[in-house]
Amino acid sequence: MRSRLAIAALAAGAALWASGCTHEQGQRTVSKGAERVYPYEMSEQRRRDFLSALVALPKRASYEEMRARLGQPDSETSIRGKQFDAPVSGRMVTYYLRKSDPLIVNLNRDQYIHLQFDNDGVLADIVGNVPDVISAWRKTAR
């Protein structure tokens, strides 16, 4: 499971989108569509809105419901087994609250939430390195 998260997190690094960044002068900027400055950090208002919407997300929410409530994810990837031709077993979407570099995923520095969906597009689990939010979702999700 940890290796799947690491692989998904690595794949997620290049597919980030902009929404309320704060940065210090002289930091690296990567432009692809909207400009995003690194290190990236979700604005306080966006963070509050995102986390309250996440905690309110039902336990077996559909992919479409998740997108409607949380907005566009920073990245999206298929979940597969270890073999290159293994069948797809689901989908994982990632939202970054903090990202230190546009091209490298740092599991210790970055703050992220992974939402895992099964092949039917139903939310199976939420994991990441924001434990208080994840445990709040597990307690309140119906």
C-alpha positions in Angstrom: 0.0 0.0 0.0 2.8 2.4 0.9 4.5 1.7 -2.4 1.3 2.5 -4.3 1.1 5.8 -2.5 4.7 6.6 -3.3 4.2 5.8 -7.0 0.9 7.8 -7.1 2.5 10.7 -5.3 5.5 10.7 -7.8 3.1 10.6 -10.7 1.1 13.5 -9.2 4.0 15.9 -9.0 3.9 17.2 -12.5 0.1 17.7 -12.8 -0.6 20.5 -10.3 -3.1 23.3 -10.7 -3.3 26.8 -9.2 -5.7 27.9 -6.5 -4.7 30.5 -4.0 -0.9 30.4 -3.7 1.4 32.2 -1.3 5.1 32.5 -1.8 8.3 34.4 -1.1 10.1 36.4 -3.7 12.7 34.5 -5.7 11.0 31.1 -5.5 10.7 28.8 -8.6 7.8 29.4 -10.9 6.4 26.8 -13.3 3.9 27.9 -15.9 1.5 25.5 -17.5 -1.9 27.2 -18.1 -2.3 29.2 -14.9 0.9 30.2 -13.1 1.9 28.4 -9.9 4.7 29.5 -7.7 6.8 27.1 -5.6 6.9 26.4 -2.8 3.1 26.3 -3.1 0.8 26.5 -0.2 -3.0 26.6 -0.4 -4.4 29.9 0.9 -5.9 29.9 4.3 -9.5 30.5 3.0 -9.2 27.8 0.4 -7.7 25.4 2.9 -10.6 26.0 5.4 -13.2 25.6 2.6 -11.4 22.5 1.3 -11.0 20.7 4.6 -14.6 21.4 5.7 -15.9 20.0 2.4 -13.6 17.0 2.7 -14.8 16.2 6.3 -18.4 16.5 5.1 -17.8 14.1 2.1 -20.0 10.9 2.5 -18.1 7.7 3.0 -19.2 6.1 -0.3 -19.3 9.4 -2.4 -19.1 9.1 -6.1 -16.2 10.5 -8.1 -18.6 13.2 -9.6 -19.8 14.2 -6.1 -16.2 14.5 -4.9 -15.3 16.8 -7.9 -18.4 18.9 -7.2 -17.6 19.4 -3.5 -13.7 19.7 -3.6 -13.0 21.0 -7.0 -10.4 19.8 -9.5 -7.7 17.6 -8.0 -4.0 18.4 -8.4 -3.5 15.0 -10.0 -5.3 11.8 -10.9 -3.8 8.4 -11.6 -5.0 4.8 -12.1 -4.3 2.3 -9.3 -2.6 -0.9 -10.6 -0.7 -3.9 -9.3 3.0 -4.2 -9.5 3.1 -5.8 -13.0 3.1 -3.3 -15.9 0.1 -5.0 -17.5 -1.9 -5.5 -14.2 -5.5 -4.5 -14.5 -6.7 -1.2 -13.1 -8.1 -1.6 -9.7 -9.3 1.9 -9.1 -8.4 5.6 -9.3 -6.5 7.9 -6.9 -6.8 11.6 -6.9 -4.5 13.9 -5.0 -5.0 17.4 -3.5 -1.9 19.2 -2.2 -2.3 21.6 0.7 1.5 22.3 0.5 4.0 21.4 -2.2 7.7 22.2 -2.0 8.8 21.5 -5.6 6.9 21.3 -8.9 8.7 18.2 -10.2 9.6 16.3 -7.1 7.2 14.7 -4.6 8.6 14.9 -1.0 6.5 12.7 1.3 8.0 14.4 4.3 7.6 18.1 3.3 4.5 18.1 1.1 1.0 18.0 2.7 -1.4 16.0 0.6 -4.7 14.1 0.7 -5.2 11.0 -1.5 -8.8 9.9 -2.2 -9.0 6.3 -3.5 -11.9 5.2 -5.7 -12.8 1.7 -6.8 -13.5 0.8 -10.4 -17.2 1.8 -10.0 -16.1 5.4 -9.1 -17.1 5.0 -5.4 -14.9 6.5 -2.7 -13.1 3.6 -0.9 -10.7 5.5 1.4 -8.9 8.7 2.2 -5.2 8.6 3.1 -2.4 11.2 3.3 -0.2 13.0 5.8 -2.8 15.3 7.4 -3.9 12.8 10.1 -6.3 15.0 12.0 -8.4 15.7 8.9 -8.4 12.1 7.8 -9.4 10.8 11.3 -12.2 13.5 11.4 -13.5 12.3 8.0 -13.5 8.7 9.3 -15.4 9.7 12.4 -18.1 11.8 10.7 -18.5 10.1 7.3 -21.8 8.3 7.0 
